[in-house]
Each structure stands twice: as C-alpha cells, then as structure tokens.
Amino acid sequence: MSQSVLGKERILSLDIIRGFAIFGIFLVNIPAMTGLDSNLEHAFTGADKTVRFLLDLFVQTKFYTIFSFLFGIGFYIFMSRAEARGDKVYLLFTRRLVILFIFGALHYCLFWDGDILHTYAFIGFFLLIFYKRKPLTIFIWSIILFALYHFSLSYTLFMPDHKLFGQEETIATANYFSGWLAAVSTRTVSFFTDNMINLIIAIPEILSLFLLGLFVGKIDLFRKVAKYKQQFQIIQLISLSLSILFFIPIIMLFFSDKSYISIKNFFWMTISGKTLAIFYVTTILLATESEIGQKILKPFGYVGRMAFTNYLSQTFIGVMMLSLFVKNTASLPLWSLMLIVLFIYALQAFLSKRWLEKYQFGPIEWFWRIGTYGKVQSIRRKVQPS
C-alpha cells in the first residue's frame, strides 16, 4: 500500500480539479435550477443559442464525469487512511454514505430534483465490493461498465426527433417560493418513484467512473505526474483529438437550424464528456507541476477543499436567492445566468479562502465527519495554512 497516499497531507491537484468540477457543475445546473431548461429540450435562439452550444461542447456532461472520478479516488484515500489507523473501514464508509444519502435526499426534496449526492451515496456502496481487488481487475470492470452504458445509449442515434416542449413559444414560470409545499410534495413522491428507477439506470456509468478513480488511487498516479509527464501529454493530446471528433455532430446541428436543442445531441455530449474530462484533468495535472500553474489555479483549490459546502450553497443561492429578486427565474436569458455563476463562484472562492484560514474543514464537511466518526471533531485550524 502506498505510503504517499496514506499521508495526511492534501494533494493540491485533487483540490484544484475538484474545485474546477464544482464550477462546471454550477454552469450546467443553473439553467435547471431556475426552470429555464430542465430537460435540455429548450429551443434557444440568438445569443443564448451560442451560449447553449458552447455549454454543450465544453461543459455539459464533462464535469459530473470528473466529479464521479474524484469520488472514486476519495474513496480509496479515505479507506486506506482509515485502515492504516486500524479503524473499522467498512463501517466508517457505510456511515459516510448513509449521511451523504440523507443530505442528498433532503437536498432533492426540499430544493430541487437535480441532486447528485444521493446518487453517489447509493452507487458508492458498490465500491466496497472492489476495495480489496487488484488494480487491473478494477480497471477491467470500469471498462466493461463504461462500454455497457455507452452501447445502451447508442440507441438514441437512431431515434426520431421528439416533439419537445422547448419548441413551443411558452416559458414555464419558475420561482422557488411559488407553491413551495406543493413542489416539495411532488419532488418527494418523485424521489421514491421515478428517481429510484433513474438510480438503477445510472449505476453502469457512475460506477465505471468511480472504479476508474479507485484504480488511479490504488496506483497512486496523481503523485507520479512528473515521472510520467510524456505519457500524460500523449493522453492529453489523444483525448483532445477525440473530443474534437465527437464535437462534429454537435457543430453540424448548431449550424443546421435557427434554433438549437441540446437533447438532440445527447449521445455525442455524453461520449465527448468522457474524452474532454480526461483532457481537462491531464491539463490541470500538468499545469500544477509548475509554481505559476499552482498559483493561477489555487482559487479552484479553495473551493475544492469545501466542495460539499459549496455544492449545496450553489443551490441555496441559485434557487432561493434569485427567487427573492426575480419573480420568474425561467425568464432570465441563459447568458445572464452564466454571468451570475461567474460572480457567485468568485465569491465562493473568496469566502472559502477566508474560511480555511481559520478552520480545517467546511461547515458541511465538519458535520459529515462528526456523523462518520461518531464524535465531535476539532474544526479550528491549529496552524496557519501555507
């Protein structure tokens, strides 16, 4: 077992990648949070057509891919460190997942139905089966599940166009405080019905990414970037080239009509999400090998260290705060939502930095640790961070 992984020090590149993923997830989520485009079916025109197109190329499906991959790495780091301390690792991780599921369920029912936490918690239990497996076995299972999911998804290439609500001239009214109790009731019913089916459907894709992260954690690849720099550069180039190839159908659709509907490109968005995610990760890993790269990207690291807190706070701000000032949040143009995300994320980076100057963990992370270990954890920082 790698001693470097078992060390208590944090891996800066992982925090930066996690913070970068949180940024991308917010860009993807805010149209759904506000009610503008919950199902990728809205027909965008004008400036918003270009914005939606760029989101589909560079953001949509790319960042939950990264976040899922990081979850697998985090699982290995958590388990290996707990095992080194002599803790009951399976019990601890089970508690950790149960608490995560509860947070996710509340997030889904009380705020919005795009929550990913409960999905990770549910599928995370499968990771326990693979913890003691050899890296090669884990990698093979990751590839099998990945291929299974994308083979099953390929049927969308042969489906006729849907009649989509986005092609209509109406816009749904969305405001968090309008009919709140009825909305909570609807989401709660959905959580225990349709959502459970979606959880089963999500297993092959998400578990394949978890396992890839577990594989990378086991071979300690994140600490060997300098050693395998040339190989990382080759992977970076190949993943970018494949991404450009997968972009072609999306680009063709963009120029084929005056309006643009994302869901018609769902297969190509999903497959390019994997290749471009690899490009993003390898690029950040290579960049953080230099001091200037670390300095430029460090704000992402502050957000990444408090990813749980920042993920939930994005919902509170994106769903609740906007509803205080905008009666119909679904009427906001997409381009304006992107500006809102930039402002909120910059604020999160600033506040995360200030918080971490005094405390070891984010507030939600702290509660998560208390529940996991069954005792109050010290939150105040003993020494100033470097």
Sequence and secondary structure as in RCSB ss.txt:
>XXXX:A:sequence
MSQSVLGKERILSLDIIRGFAIFGIFLVNIPAMTGLDSNLEHAFTGADKTVRFLLDLFVQTKFYTIFSFLFGIGF
YIFMSRAEARGDKVYLLFTRRLVILFIFGALHYCLFWDGDILHTYAFIGFFLLIFYKRKPLTIFIWSIILFALYH
FSLSYTLFMPDHKLFGQEETIATANYFSGWLAAVSTRTVSFFTDNMINLIIAIPEILSLFLLGLFVGKIDLFRKV
AKYKQQFQIIQLISLSLSILFFIPIIMLFFSDKSYISIKNFFWMTISGKTLAIFYVTTILLATESEIGQKILKPF
GYVGRMAFTNYLSQTFIGVMMLSLFVKNTASLPLWSLMLIVLFIYALQAFLSKRWLEKYQFGPIEWFWRIGTYGK
VQSIRRKVQPS
>XXXX:A:secstr
  HHHHSSS  HHHHHHHHHHHHHHHHHHHHHHTTS TTS B B HHHHHHHHHHHHHTTTHHHHHHHHHHHHHH
HHHHHHHHHHT  HHHHHHHHHHHHHHHHHHHHHHT TT  HHHHHHHHTTHHHHTTS HHHHHHHHHHHHHHHH
HHHGGGGGS     TBTSS      TTTTHHHHHHHHHHHHTTHHHHHHHHHHHHHHHHHHHHHHHHHTTGGG T
TTTHHHHHHHHHHHHHHHHHHHHHHHHHHHHSSSB GGGGHHHHHHHHHHHHHHHHHHHHHHTTSHHHHHHHHHH
HHHHHTHHHHHHHHHIIIIIIHHHH S GGGS HHHHHHHHHHHHHHHHHHHHHHHHHBSS HHHHHHHHHHHTS
    B SS   
